[in-house]
Structures are given as structure tokens and as C-alpha cells.
Amino acid sequence: MTAEKTSTEELVAVSKRTAALQRDTNETKITLALTIEGQGRYDIHTGIRFFDHMLELFTRHGAFDLSLTCNGDLDVDQHHTVEDVGITLGKAFDQALGDKKGILRAGYFLMPMDETLGIAAVDLSGRIASVVKTRVKTRLVGDLQSELVDDFFDGFAQGARANVHLKIMYGRSSHHKIEALFKAFGRALRVACSHDKQLGDMLPSTKGLL
């Protein structure tokens, strides 16, 4: 009985999709570890606290495990940090998903956040596209330059080789608008990464390649 239990536990551990990346440039140094089949656990430090919080929400709602540290040139601007984190996180998902056989590939989610409603859709198609409509008009939300939300998701789309679409339908609070998008994105990506029980290990494409 004990031997069977150990064997099952080892099988579960092997089946988890993970990635570990180190990305160093003259502008940022990033260390990242990702588990897709996680429990929403996170340890995230980028030097931008509001950005950290958004990534924490993304991780929890996506049910991933994410450890991420970025030391960037924040004395210059936040742009390099936010964009490079997006690129590296996208690459981690691309690496962890491997050949993408047996995944749903696409997912979407409609996220209410009090008076705000946000929508996210993602397709792990192997093609890069990003469209983001935050409706945020303030320069800063917390300590994050709000225009960089677009750059994060554009970077993610590049790294993951994915289509990423996010839009705020309506809302008042700038905080809620950005929060709704990160939560919706985590849940949409969770669906896209999920195993397709009906199609088994079939590649979700007629091209034969993603």
C-alpha cells in the first residue's frame, strides 16, 4: 500500500509542468520559477509594489506557483522592468507547456471587480499579438506607471508567442480596472493551459505545429 502511494505521488510530481529562467541584460536581471499546476503561491519582488501585487493576483487566480525577482534600472524608468518581466514570464509559460499537446490552448474570462468589469482572452497560438484597453487615464496607480500595463502584456505575448486581448468594459476606479485585467488574465490563461480531456494528447491545431 505504501509503495503504491509513493508511486502515485512520484507520478503526480513528474506530470507537473514547470520552468526556471534567468534573464540578464544591461537593464534588468530576472530570476523566475514557475509551476503551472500550482496552488496560487507566490514570492514576487520587482521593486514596484503595485506591480508585485498585480502579479500576485494573477498567480493566485491562475492557480500557478510563481517565484520572481527582478533587479531593474528603476532609477532610469519603470519601463524596462515591467516589459522584461512580461517577456520572461511569457517565455516561462512557453517553456513549461513544451509542445502544447493536449492543452485547451485558448481561454477567456469575464471578471467583475466591484463597479468595474474586465475581460481577458488568450490563445497560445504560436503567433504574437496584443491588444489592451485599460481605460485608465491617471499617470500612476499606486507606484506603477499605468501606461506600462500595455507593455507588460505585450511583453508576455512576445515571450509566450500568444494572442493576448484585454479590455475594461466599464468602471470608475483605476485600481479596480488594472486589478480586474490581471485577475481575468490569470483565469483565462489557467483555462488555456488546462488539459483537454476530450482530445487527449492531440495538438490543438490543424497545422501540426504551435
N, C-alpha and C positions, 0 to 999 in steps of 0.2 A: 504493500500500500504506500509506504514511504517512497519507494523507488519510483512508482508511477507518478506520485505527486511532484517529485523532483524533476522528472522528465517533462511533465506538463509545464512547470514553471520555467524550465530552460527553453521550451518551445515558444512560450509567450515572449520571453526576453529576446529571442532571436528574431521574432516577427516584427518587433518594433522598428519603425523607420526613423533613423537618426542622421544627423550631420554635425560636423565640427569644422569651423573655418577660422582662419587667421588672415586678416586682410590689412596690410600695411602700405600706406602711401605717405607722401610728404605732408599730407593734410590730416589724415586720420589713421589711427591704429585700432583695429577692431578684433575682438575675440568673441566667438559665438558658438554656442552648443544648443542644438535643437532636437527635441523628440516630438514627433507628430502625435503618436499615441501617448499623450501625457495626462496630467491631472491639473493643468492650469497653473503650474508652479513657475515662478519667475525670480530672477535675480538680475536686474537691469540697471545699468549706470551709464548714462550718456553725457552727463554734465548739464542737461536741460531737464529740469524736474517734471515739467508738464508733459514733455515728450516721453519721459520714462513712464509716467502714469498712463498715457495712451497705449504704449506698448504692453504694459501690464494688463490693461483691459483687453487688448487684442489677444494676449496669451490665455487669459482666463476664459474668455468667451469661445476661443478656438479649441480649448482643452488641450493645448500644447504645453510642453515644458520648454522654457527658454532661459538661457543664461547668456547675457550680452554685456560687454564692456566696450565703450568707445572713448578713446582719448583723442579729441579733435582740436583743431585750431580755433577755438571759440573766441579767442582774442581778435581774430580777423572777422568772423561771422559764423552764424549757425548753419549756413547752407551746406558746407562740406560734411558736417557731422550727420545732419538729417538725411541727406541724399545717400551718403555712403552706407549708413545703417540700412536704408531701404534696399540698396543693391545687394549688400551682404546677406540680409535676411531672405531676400528673394532667391539668391544662389543657394542658400541652405535648404530651402524647400525643394528647389530643383534637384539638388544632390540627394536629399533624403528620399525623394519619390522615385529615383532611379529611372527605369524605362517606362514608368507610369502605367504599366499593365494592370488592369483590374481596378482602376480608380474611376470615380464618377466623372472626374475631370472638370466639370462646371458646377457652380453653386451660386445661390443668391440668397439674400436675407433682407427683410424689411424691419428696421429697428426703431421702435419708439423710445424717445428719451424725454420724458415729461412732455413739454409742449412742442418738441421737435420730432420730426420723422425723417430718418435717413435710410437710403437703400444702397446695397453693395452687390455687385455681380462680378464673378471671376471665372475665367476659362483658362486652364493650364494647357494652352493650345500649342505652345512652342513658338507662337508669334507674339510680338511685343506691341501693346497698345495701352494707353492710359488716358482716361477722361475723368476729371474730378471737378465737381461743382459744390463747393463748401457753403456758399452764400455768406461767408464771414467777411465783414468789412473792417473790423478792427485790426490794427497792425500787430498787436500782441494778444495772445490768450495765455494767461499765466506768464511764464517766461519764454514761451515759444513764439517765434515769428510765424504768424498764421499762414502767410503765403507759402511756407515751406511744406505744408501738408501735401500740396500737389507734388512737390519734389520727392517726398518720401514714397508716395505711391507710384510715381513714375520710375523711381529707382527700383522699387520692388518688381514692377512689371519687367524691367530690363533684366534683373537678376534671375527672376523665376521664368522668364520667357513666357509671359502670360498676358492676357487681356484683363485689365482692371478698370471697372467703371463704378464710380461712387457719386451719389447725388443727395443733397439735402432737399427734400420736397418742400418743407416749410419749417419755421422755428423762430425763436426770439433770441435765446442765449447763445453766444458764440462758443462758450464752453460746451454746451449741450450738442451743438452742431458737430463739432470735431469729435466729441466723445461718441455720438451716435454712429459716425462713419467708421471709427476704429472697431467698435463693438460689432457692427454689421459685417465689416470685412473679416473679422476673426471667425464669425459664424458661417459666412459664405465660403471661406477657404476651408473650414472644417468639413463642410459638405463636399467640396471639390476634391479633397484629399481622401475622402472615405472610400472604402472598398465597395464595389458594385457586386452585390450578392447574385444578381440575376445574370450578369455577363461573365462572372468568374474572373479569370485572369486575362480576358481578352483586352487588347489595346483599344481604347475608346476613340478610334479614328479609322476611317476607311483608307487613309493614306499609307498606313503601315508604319508611321513614324510620328512622334510628337517631340 
